[in-house]
Amino acid sequence: MKGVLSNSGKFQGLGMTSDRTRARMVEALRSRGTRDEAVLAAIGWVPRHVFIDEALQERAYEVDKALPIGHGQTISTPEIVAIMTELLCGRDAGAPKKVLEIGTGCGYQTAVLSRLAKEVFTVERIAALMDGARRTLRNLRVINVIFKHADGHFGYADAAPYDGILMTAAATHVPEELKAQLAVGGRMVLPVGRDGGNQQLMVIDRSDSGFSQRVVHDVRFVPLLNGIA
């Protein structure tokens, strides 16, 4: 199990961006129901403040705060990152070895997944966000992530199948292309619903006999958009 990152300079942080503040966030997530210690350790490792604008960094470790990252997008709250990561990785089969993430954004969720999976393939439609995420992960010396600038509806077929698929934007329906890229025995976690309307966090499992799905609870995400920018 890997613990909280301890390093110098901007990654360590001071005051409200310090290692101690990050550790308090992890304890808050534990008190709110996250139980998988590997997931908590992964979240504790990642310095969330370096993924957002400097003006907002003092709010980086508030467990229930989604923050803007530009281009009409947000970084998910630490709590929803914990919930989705635990749903994807906290199974009897253990964490998936090969994960597809739809919606790189600033790269925070990507970094958390990189601590749990052997390989992470991440798709982002906005080139500027993808480039920023790549730089931040490079600075954090994360080397097991492959980026693709593409429409997330179609996944990343060239590297399929995946043991786990996680989507960080709400689709109006479950894309068939993503279901086809999920390995037998794999799991997909994604929000489904319309922008401004009801959205539900869903878990889809694939077995030899087909797909099963269940709704976890109501959520609110930015929409999964078509095309690239």
C-alpha positions in Angstrom: 0.0 0.0 0.0 1.3 3.4 -0.9 0.9 6.3 1.5 0.7 10.1 1.4 3.2 11.7 -1.0 5.9 13.5 0.8 8.0 15.8 -1.4 9.2 19.3 -1.7 8.2 22.5 -3.4 4.8 23.1 -4.9 3.8 19.4 -4.5 4.1 19.4 -0.8 2.3 22.7 -0.2 1.9 24.9 2.8 -1.0 25.7 5.2 -4.3 24.6 3.6 -2.3 22.7 0.8 0.0 20.8 3.2 0.5 17.0 3.7 -1.3 17.4 7.0 -4.4 19.0 5.3 -4.4 16.1 2.8 -4.3 13.6 5.6 -7.3 15.3 7.3 -9.2 15.0 4.0 -8.5 11.3 3.9 -9.8 10.9 7.4 -12.9 12.9 6.5 -13.5 10.5 3.5 -13.1 7.5 5.8 -15.7 9.0 8.2 -18.1 9.5 5.3 -18.0 5.9 4.3 -14.9 5.1 2.1 -13.5 1.9 3.5 -11.0 0.6 1.0 -7.6 1.4 2.4 -5.9 1.1 -1.0 -8.3 3.7 -2.4 -7.7 6.0 0.6 -4.0 5.7 0.3 -4.1 6.5 -3.4 -6.2 9.6 -2.7 -3.8 10.6 0.1 -0.8 10.3 -2.3 -2.2 12.8 -4.9 -1.6 16.5 -4.1 -5.0 17.7 -5.4 -4.0 21.4 -5.1 -1.6 21.2 -8.1 -4.4 20.2 -10.4 -6.3 23.5 -9.9 -5.7 27.2 -10.3 -3.5 28.8 -7.6 -6.3 31.1 -6.5 -8.5 28.1 -5.5 -5.8 25.9 -4.0 -6.8 26.6 -0.4 -10.1 24.9 -1.1 -8.5 21.9 -2.7 -9.0 19.5 0.2 -12.6 20.3 1.0 -14.3 16.9 0.6 -17.5 18.2 -0.9 -16.2 20.9 -3.2 -16.1 20.6 -7.0 -14.0 23.4 -8.5 -13.7 25.0 -11.9 -10.8 24.0 -14.1 -11.6 26.1 -17.2 -13.4 25.3 -20.5 -16.7 24.9 -18.6 -15.4 21.8 -16.8 -14.9 21.0 -13.1 -12.7 18.8 -10.9 -14.9 16.4 -9.1 -15.2 16.5 -5.3 -12.8 14.3 -3.4 -15.9 12.5 -2.0 -17.2 11.5 -5.5 -13.7 10.6 -6.6 -13.5 8.3 -3.6 -16.9 6.8 -4.2 -16.3 6.1 -7.9 -12.8 4.8 -7.4 -14.0 2.5 -4.6 -16.8 1.2 -6.8 -14.4 0.5 -9.6 -11.5 -0.9 -7.5 -12.9 -2.2 -4.2 -14.2 -5.5 -5.4 -13.5 -9.1 -4.5 -11.4 -9.4 -7.7 -9.3 -6.4 -6.6 -8.3 -3.3 -8.5 -8.5 -3.6 -12.3 -5.1 -3.9 -13.9 -6.1 -2.0 -17.1 -8.4 1.0 -16.8 -10.0 3.3 -19.3 -11.0 6.8 -18.1 -13.4 8.9 -20.1 -12.9 12.6 -19.4 -9.3 13.3 -18.3 -10.1 16.9 -17.2 -7.3 18.2 -15.1 -6.0 14.7 -14.5 -6.8 14.4 -10.8 -8.9 11.3 -11.1 -6.4 9.9 -13.5 -3.6 10.3 -11.0 -5.6 8.4 -8.3 -6.3 5.6 -10.8 -2.6 5.4 -11.7 -1.8 4.4 -8.1 -4.2 1.4 -8.3 -4.0 0.1 -11.8 -1.1 -1.1 -13.8 -2.1 0.8 -16.9 -4.5 3.8 -17.3 -5.7 4.9 -20.7 -7.5 8.3 -20.6 -9.5 10.1 -23.2 -10.2 13.9 -23.2 -12.0 15.9 -25.9 -10.5 19.3 -25.0 -6.9 19.4 -26.1 -5.8 22.2 -23.7 -7.1 20.2 -20.7 -5.3 17.0 -21.9 -2.1 18.9 -22.4 -2.3 20.4 -18.9 -3.1 17.1 -17.3 -0.1 15.5 -19.1 2.2 18.1 -17.8 1.0 17.8 -14.2 1.3 14.0 -14.2 4.7 14.2 -15.8 5.8 16.5 -13.0 4.4 14.0 -10.4 6.4 11.3 -12.2 3.3 9.3 -13.1 4.5 7.1 -16.0 1.7 4.5 -16.5 -0.9 6.8 -18.2 -1.5 7.0 -21.9 -3.5 10.0 -23.2 -5.8 10.2 -26.2 -7.4 13.3 -27.6 -10.8 12.0 -28.8 -14.6 11.9 -28.3 -15.2 9.9 -25.2 -18.3 8.3 -26.5 -16.2 6.0 -28.6 -13.7 5.1 -25.9 -10.2 3.9 -26.9 -10.8 0.8 -28.9 -7.2 0.3 -30.0 -6.2 -0.7 -26.4 -9.4 -2.7 -25.5 -10.5 -4.7 -23.6 -10.4 -3.0 -20.2 -10.8 -4.5 -16.8 -12.4 -1.2 -15.6 -13.9 1.8 -17.3 -14.7 5.0 -15.4 -16.4 8.1 -16.9 -16.2 11.5 -15.3 -19.0 13.2 -17.3 -22.6 12.3 -17.6 -23.7 10.5 -20.7 -27.4 10.6 -21.8 -27.2 6.8 -22.2 -24.6 4.0 -21.7 -22.5 4.1 -24.9 -22.5 0.7 -26.6 -18.9 1.3 -27.8 -17.8 1.4 -24.1 -19.7 -1.7 -23.2 -18.0 -3.5 -26.1 -14.6 -2.4 -24.8 -15.2 -3.8 -21.3 -13.6 -7.2 -20.6 -15.6 -10.2 -19.3 -15.3 -9.9 -15.5 -14.8 -6.1 -15.8 -16.7 -3.2 -14.4 -17.8 0.2 -15.6 -18.8 3.1 -13.4 -20.4 6.1 -14.9 -23.0 8.9 -14.4 -26.0 8.7 -16.7 -28.6 11.5 -17.3 -29.2 14.8 -18.9 -27.5 18.1 -18.1 -29.7 20.0 -15.6 -31.9 16.9 -15.1 -31.8 13.8 -13.1 -28.5 12.0 -13.2 -27.7 8.6 -11.6 -24.3 7.0 -10.9 -24.4 3.5 -12.4 -22.3 0.4 -12.0 -22.2 -2.1 -15.0 -20.6 -5.5 -14.7 -19.9 -7.8 -17.5 -20.0 -11.6 -17.1 -19.9 -14.6 -19.4 -23.7 -14.3 -19.6 -23.9 -10.6 -20.4 -24.2 -7.3 -18.6 -25.8 -6.4 -15.3 -26.3 -2.9 -13.9 -27.4 -1.1 -10.8 -27.9 2.5 -9.7 -25.9 3.7 -6.8 -27.4 7.2 -6.1 -28.2 10.5 -7.6 -25.3 12.7 -8.8 -24.5 15.9 -10.7 -21.9 16.0 -13.4 -21.0 18.1 -16.4 -22.3 16.5 -19.6 -20.4 14.2 -21.9 -20.2 16.2 -25.1 -19.7 15.1 -28.7 -16.6 15.9 -30.8 -13.3 17.3 -29.9 -12.0 20.8 -29.2 
